[in-house]
Amino acid sequence: MNHSLLSRFQGSLFGSLIGPKIIPSEGSFFTWKTLSSTLILKLLENGEISQQDCQEIAGNIQDLKPGELILGTLPLILFFHQEPSLFWQQIDPLIYHGKIVPSTVEELRCGLEILRLIFSNNFQISEQVNLINHLAKISPPLNQSLNQIQSYLAEGTPLTEVIKLFRQKTIEQPTIFPLSLYCFYRTPTDFRLSMTQAAQTSNPTICALTGAFSGAYNSYSGIPRNWHLALEQDQSLSLCYQQISRLWAMWAGVGNCALIEIALENLGITSTVDQQPHLSLKLISQKEY
């Protein structure tokens, strides 16, 4: 499934924000949504996150729950998906100063890998086993949970049973990311069904993560039109939509991002993995097809 990179960016961020609309959560004062908004603004201002930015932000993120670090740093994942080493260079000080627990960092590692593959058009639904094995190798602490998810998908285990089995786990065993992956992978080409399944977990973070993965894979145009109405009726979502368009423009090398209109959604860009690094791109010419 080949979509414009901008539409994937928009779909991922907007998909993540739909989750809290389905299952509201009070959360901490400094939620992952606040972190995401802060990082977008910092990137638009400077094109990077400085050490000072990290120190200012870090003191507020210690209360982030499992899975929320992926959602909060989604703008950085989008911006540096082509260059994982630069992503970790940006995020490591934040993790260090914020004292993020190792299991949450491992979830971030896997979330980055999935989104990186999707954005570079190297994510193959038919290679489910290879992908999950790959994730288990790059993140050994999640090995057991990921292998169980692979078995449940292969056996067609009902979601209600999977939820029940994961709730029996000890607190040391990560469950947020694997369950989000399960909800996405059951119906990868149907955003609505993936979100409906995620809602059955009654966990807003699982809903948001599932939305981020499915939104990236199906793109913004793959999100049902009636859910687009939320964008038109919610000023914060509308602002976020415009900001991610500007962030994409900055990533693509457009000079004055402040002048970018939402009409940019009609533009596409070939995968940088197939051509050259985005910093040297001279032309934006492909439309979504």
ABEGO torsion letter per residue (X at the ends): XBBBAAAAAAAAAAAAAAAAAABBBAEBABBAAAAAAAAAAAAAAAGBBBAAAAAAAAAAAAABBBGAAAAAAAAAAAAAAABAAAAAAAAAAAAAAAGBBAAAAAAAAAAAAAAAAAAAGABBAAAAAAAAAAAAAABAAAAAAAAAAAAAAAAGBBAAAAAAAAAABBAABBAAAAAAAAAAAABAABAAAAAAAAAAAGBAAAAAAAAAAAAAAAEAAABBAAAAAAAAABAAAAAAAAAAAAAAAAAAGBABAAABBAAAAABBBBBAAABBBAAABABBABBBX
